[in-house]
């Protein structure tokens, strides 16, 4: 920060409030659950709309399950200044239904608390509201191990990648980037899915495309809400 203003650090010496820069603020949190498509699809509406112009970041933690948990086709609901929810779908009928916890964050606070403290920057942008706690990025990785390829019933190539991981109860994974399609080198974009195998301690990424590119460097990003 500059020579004047406010800065607050926690007992780990991490900056949690700053009068110049917005932190990732938790606007809403809760659970997602099956709502449609025979239990395979899930539409969740936030407790309050996210009013940022840029799309907010959605982090999820699937419930531990003996089945493999899978999520795909993530999309935000709403538009700039009024993001109201998100949609996800389980990977296939063989994976667990979409059940778990989520939080949605933005790099700006919103006027939520009736009592407490608010902080704005020099342009009038709200940086902090005591009703919107911050979140902290915990880790990321993109060193996936290629496992195998096969073809689905339509003849499309599926590539499988994995990375070993532990998934603490207070840690959530960003799913915005897993809702995107990827360049495939052909006319049909490369579809992307992620699955969690809790019993084996592995996170998997699956890509589906008409041709068969092997390179895969998409980062998996994790965060947790401030205590």
PLY file of the C-alpha trace (Angstrom):
ply
format ascii 1.0
element vertex 227
property float x
property float y
property float z
element edge 226
property int vertex1
property int vertex2
end_header
0.00 0.00 0.00
1.00 3.69 -0.22
2.29 5.75 2.69
-1.24 6.50 3.92
-4.32 4.40 4.43
-5.33 1.25 6.25
-3.77 -2.18 6.25
-4.72 -5.15 8.45
-2.69 -8.37 8.70
-3.64 -11.63 10.41
-1.52 -13.69 12.79
0.17 -15.33 9.78
1.28 -11.88 8.56
-1.02 -12.13 5.53
-2.77 -8.93 4.47
-6.54 -9.33 4.79
-7.67 -5.71 4.45
-5.98 -2.99 2.41
-7.22 0.49 1.53
-5.90 0.29 -2.04
-6.38 -3.28 -3.25
-9.43 -5.51 -3.06
-9.01 -9.04 -1.78
-11.09 -11.98 -2.98
-14.28 -11.45 -0.99
-16.86 -14.17 -0.30
-20.20 -12.77 -1.45
-22.30 -15.90 -0.83
-21.85 -19.53 0.15
-23.97 -22.60 0.64
-24.69 -25.97 -0.92
-25.43 -27.17 -4.42
-27.62 -30.21 -5.09
-29.33 -32.03 -7.99
-32.23 -30.04 -9.43
-32.82 -31.36 -12.95
-31.95 -33.84 -15.71
-32.76 -36.88 -13.60
-30.40 -35.77 -10.84
-27.45 -35.14 -13.12
-27.81 -31.35 -13.39
-27.68 -28.72 -10.66
-28.74 -25.07 -10.77
-27.88 -23.02 -7.69
-28.94 -19.44 -7.01
-26.82 -17.25 -4.75
-28.31 -15.85 -1.55
-27.57 -12.40 -3.02
-26.55 -11.38 -6.55
-22.90 -10.63 -7.19
-22.75 -7.06 -8.47
-19.27 -7.08 -10.01
-18.94 -6.27 -13.70
-16.51 -9.14 -14.26
-17.74 -12.73 -13.78
-17.33 -13.93 -10.17
-15.27 -16.96 -9.20
-17.12 -20.08 -8.04
-15.32 -22.59 -5.81
-16.77 -26.01 -4.96
-16.07 -28.95 -2.73
-18.02 -32.11 -3.65
-19.24 -34.26 -0.80
-17.04 -37.25 -0.03
-18.52 -40.26 -1.75
-17.69 -43.87 -2.47
-18.56 -42.97 -6.06
-16.35 -40.74 -8.18
-17.63 -37.16 -8.06
-17.61 -35.36 -11.40
-18.49 -31.86 -12.57
-18.73 -30.41 -16.06
-20.51 -27.81 -18.18
-20.18 -25.10 -15.53
-21.78 -21.80 -16.49
-22.71 -18.66 -14.62
-26.29 -17.39 -14.54
-26.89 -13.68 -14.96
-24.89 -10.88 -16.52
-22.47 -8.11 -15.63
-23.56 -6.43 -12.41
-26.18 -9.07 -11.63
-24.69 -12.59 -11.42
-27.37 -14.70 -9.74
-26.18 -18.31 -9.74
-24.40 -21.14 -11.53
-25.08 -24.46 -13.23
-23.01 -27.66 -13.16
-23.59 -31.21 -14.34
-22.14 -34.49 -13.16
-19.73 -36.15 -15.58
-21.88 -39.19 -16.40
-24.61 -41.44 -15.02
-21.86 -43.55 -13.40
-20.56 -40.68 -11.25
-22.08 -39.26 -8.08
-24.90 -36.75 -8.31
-23.82 -33.10 -7.95
-23.86 -32.58 -4.18
-21.48 -30.40 -2.20
-20.57 -27.00 -0.82
-19.62 -23.83 -2.68
-18.70 -20.21 -2.24
-18.69 -17.43 -4.80
-16.18 -14.62 -4.61
-15.30 -11.37 -6.33
-12.45 -8.89 -6.08
-14.76 -6.31 -4.50
-16.96 -6.19 -1.43
-20.70 -5.58 -1.31
-22.83 -3.72 1.20
-24.08 -6.67 3.25
-23.50 -6.05 6.96
-25.94 -3.90 8.91
-23.26 -3.15 11.50
-19.49 -3.15 11.28
-16.95 -1.53 8.98
-16.73 -0.63 5.29
-13.73 0.56 3.30
-13.56 2.26 -0.11
-10.62 3.09 -2.35
-9.91 6.52 -3.83
-12.30 5.94 -6.73
-15.24 5.01 -4.52
-15.01 1.25 -5.12
-15.97 -0.72 -2.01
-13.02 -2.85 -0.97
-14.24 -4.27 2.32
-17.50 -4.90 4.16
-17.48 -6.79 7.44
-20.33 -8.96 6.13
-18.26 -10.28 3.21
-15.24 -12.19 4.57
-12.20 -12.71 2.39
-10.94 -15.93 0.85
-7.33 -17.01 0.48
-5.80 -18.89 -2.43
-4.10 -21.96 -1.00
-2.41 -23.74 -3.92
-2.51 -24.49 -7.62
-0.94 -27.03 -9.93
-0.91 -27.94 -13.59
1.55 -30.84 -13.72
-0.98 -33.43 -14.85
0.06 -37.01 -15.65
-1.33 -38.39 -18.90
-2.96 -41.77 -18.22
-4.66 -43.11 -21.33
-6.97 -42.44 -24.26
-10.09 -44.20 -25.51
-13.06 -43.41 -27.75
-16.69 -42.89 -26.83
-19.74 -44.23 -28.69
-19.54 -41.35 -31.17
-15.90 -42.02 -31.98
-14.62 -38.97 -30.09
-11.29 -39.27 -28.33
-11.21 -39.08 -24.54
-7.93 -38.31 -22.81
-7.47 -38.91 -19.09
-5.07 -36.99 -16.84
-4.54 -37.21 -13.09
-2.74 -35.66 -10.17
-2.56 -36.99 -6.59
-4.13 -34.67 -4.05
-5.59 -34.40 -0.61
-8.76 -32.37 -0.24
-9.16 -30.85 3.24
-12.71 -30.10 4.32
-12.06 -26.34 4.32
-10.56 -26.22 0.81
-12.53 -25.53 -2.37
-11.61 -25.81 -6.05
-12.21 -23.13 -8.67
-14.52 -24.47 -11.40
-14.84 -21.47 -13.76
-11.91 -22.65 -15.87
-13.31 -26.19 -16.02
-16.42 -24.80 -17.69
-14.46 -23.63 -20.72
-13.77 -25.48 -23.92
-10.19 -25.85 -25.12
-8.44 -25.58 -28.47
-8.34 -28.98 -30.12
-6.55 -28.35 -33.42
-9.80 -29.11 -35.25
-13.23 -27.61 -35.90
-14.78 -29.12 -32.76
-13.48 -27.63 -29.48
-12.02 -29.85 -26.81
-14.60 -30.46 -24.07
-13.36 -30.55 -20.48
-14.49 -32.45 -17.38
-13.07 -32.97 -13.88
-13.63 -35.83 -11.45
-12.60 -36.53 -7.86
-11.78 -40.02 -6.63
-11.79 -39.55 -2.86
-10.98 -43.17 -2.01
-7.88 -43.22 -4.23
-6.85 -39.63 -3.50
-6.75 -38.53 -7.14
-8.10 -35.60 -9.12
-8.77 -36.34 -12.78
-9.28 -34.20 -15.86
-10.93 -35.67 -18.95
-10.90 -34.03 -22.37
-13.09 -35.03 -25.31
-12.38 -34.02 -28.91
-12.68 -35.25 -32.48
-8.90 -35.42 -32.82
-6.42 -36.34 -30.12
-4.15 -33.59 -28.73
-2.20 -34.82 -25.69
-0.90 -31.59 -24.15
-2.82 -30.43 -21.09
-1.68 -27.59 -18.84
-4.88 -26.15 -17.37
-4.25 -25.12 -13.74
-6.32 -26.44 -10.87
-6.72 -23.62 -8.32
-7.79 -23.99 -4.69
-8.88 -21.52 -2.01
-10.41 -21.45 1.45
-12.64 -19.01 3.27
-11.08 -17.00 6.08
-11.82 -18.43 9.49
0 1
1 2
2 3
3 4
4 5
5 6
6 7
7 8
8 9
9 10
10 11
11 12
12 13
13 14
14 15
15 16
16 17
17 18
18 19
19 20
20 21
21 22
22 23
23 24
24 25
25 26
26 27
27 28
28 29
29 30
30 31
31 32
32 33
33 34
34 35
35 36
36 37
37 38
38 39
39 40
40 41
41 42
42 43
43 44
44 45
45 46
46 47
47 48
48 49
49 50
50 51
51 52
52 53
53 54
54 55
55 56
56 57
57 58
58 59
59 60
60 61
61 62
62 63
63 64
64 65
65 66
66 67
67 68
68 69
69 70
70 71
71 72
72 73
73 74
74 75
75 76
76 77
77 78
78 79
79 80
80 81
81 82
82 83
83 84
84 85
85 86
86 87
87 88
88 89
89 90
90 91
91 92
92 93
93 94
94 95
95 96
96 97
97 98
98 99
99 100
100 101
101 102
102 103
103 104
104 105
105 106
106 107
107 108
108 109
109 110
110 111
111 112
112 113
113 114
114 115
115 116
116 117
117 118
118 119
119 120
120 121
121 122
122 123
123 124
124 125
125 126
126 127
127 128
128 129
129 130
130 131
131 132
132 133
133 134
134 135
135 136
136 137
137 138
138 139
139 140
140 141
141 142
142 143
143 144
144 145
145 146
146 147
147 148
148 149
149 150
150 151
151 152
152 153
153 154
154 155
155 156
156 157
157 158
158 159
159 160
160 161
161 162
162 163
163 164
164 165
165 166
166 167
167 168
168 169
169 170
170 171
171 172
172 173
173 174
174 175
175 176
176 177
177 178
178 179
179 180
180 181
181 182
182 183
183 184
184 185
185 186
186 187
187 188
188 189
189 190
190 191
191 192
192 193
193 194
194 195
195 196
196 197
197 198
198 199
199 200
200 201
201 202
202 203
203 204
204 205
205 206
206 207
207 208
208 209
209 210
210 211
211 212
212 213
213 214
214 215
215 216
216 217
217 218
218 219
219 220
220 221
221 222
222 223
223 224
224 225
225 226
